[in-house]
Amino acid sequence: MSDAKMKRTLTGIVTSDKMDKTVTVLVERKVKHPLLGKIIRVSKKYHAHDEANEFHTGDQVMIEECRPLAKTKAWRVAELLVKGVAV
């Protein structure tokens, strides 16, 4: 591992692009319930920095951790994985 500090990355769907230079990304992961053993979906929303306002609702993106940019924003959109369909 050449990089001393590897940045954490997550993959999710953009759910809101109404803010300036910020998108809301919904990240879903599957975990096993501790008692029942059933696989359940756990989701969390992250605010991610989008400098050029280029990502829109429905896009699948990869976000990476960065320094805190605002009170609730400490992630940056790294790349576009799949372009969402326009509604």
matplotlib code that plots the C-alpha trace (Angstrom):
import matplotlib.pyplot as plt

x = [0.0, 1.8, -0.7, -0.3, -3.9, -6.5, -9.7, -12.9, -15.2, -18.9, -21.3, -24.8, -27.6, -28.1, -31.5, -31.3, -29.4, -31.3, -28.5, -25.7, -22.5, -24.0, -25.8, -27.5, -26.4, -28.3, -26.0, -27.5, -25.8, -26.9, -26.3, -27.4, -29.8, -28.0, -30.9, -33.0, -30.2, -32.2, -30.4, -31.8, -31.1, -29.7, -29.6, -28.0, -27.9, -24.7, -24.2, -21.4, -19.5, -20.2, -18.1, -19.5, -23.1, -22.7, -24.5, -28.3, -31.0, -30.8, -27.1, -25.1, -21.9, -18.9, -18.1, -14.9, -14.2, -12.5, -12.0, -15.2, -16.4, -19.6, -21.5, -22.9, -20.7, -17.5, -17.6, -16.7, -18.1, -15.2, -16.8, -19.9, -20.6, -24.0, -25.9, -29.5, -32.4, -34.1, -37.8]
y = [0.0, 3.1, 5.6, 6.1, 7.3, 5.5, 7.4, 5.5, 5.3, 4.5, 3.9, 5.3, 7.0, 10.8, 11.6, 15.4, 18.0, 21.1, 22.6, 24.6, 22.5, 19.7, 16.5, 14.1, 10.5, 7.5, 4.6, 1.1, -1.8, -5.3, -6.6, -9.7, -9.2, -10.2, -12.3, -13.4, -14.0, -12.4, -10.1, -6.6, -3.4, -0.5, 2.9, 6.2, 9.6, 11.6, 15.1, 15.2, 18.1, 18.6, 21.6, 22.0, 21.0, 18.2, 15.3, 15.0, 12.9, 9.3, 9.2, 6.4, 7.9, 7.0, 9.4, 9.6, 10.9, 14.3, 17.0, 18.7, 21.2, 22.2, 21.2, 18.1, 17.7, 15.6, 13.7, 14.6, 13.0, 11.1, 9.8, 9.1, 5.4, 5.3, 8.3, 8.4, 8.5, 11.9, 11.8]
z = [0.0, -1.2, 0.1, 3.9, 4.2, 2.0, 1.6, 2.3, -0.7, -0.9, -3.8, -3.9, -5.8, -5.9, -4.4, -4.4, -6.3, -5.2, -3.1, -4.6, -5.0, -2.8, -3.6, -1.3, -1.9, -0.6, 0.3, 0.9, 2.4, 3.3, 6.9, 8.7, 11.5, 14.8, 16.2, 13.3, 10.8, 8.0, 5.5, 5.7, 3.8, 5.8, 4.2, 5.0, 3.3, 2.9, 1.8, -0.8, -2.4, -6.2, -7.2, -10.8, -10.1, -12.7, -10.9, -10.9, -9.3, -10.3, -11.1, -9.5, -8.0, -6.0, -3.0, -1.1, 2.4, 2.7, 5.3, 6.7, 4.1, 6.1, 9.2, 7.6, 4.6, 4.8, 1.5, -2.1, -5.3, -6.8, -10.1, -12.0, -12.4, -14.2, -15.6, -14.3, -16.7, -17.1, -15.9]

ax = plt.figure().add_subplot(projection="3d")
ax.plot(x, y, z, "-o")
ax.set_aspect("equal")
plt.show()
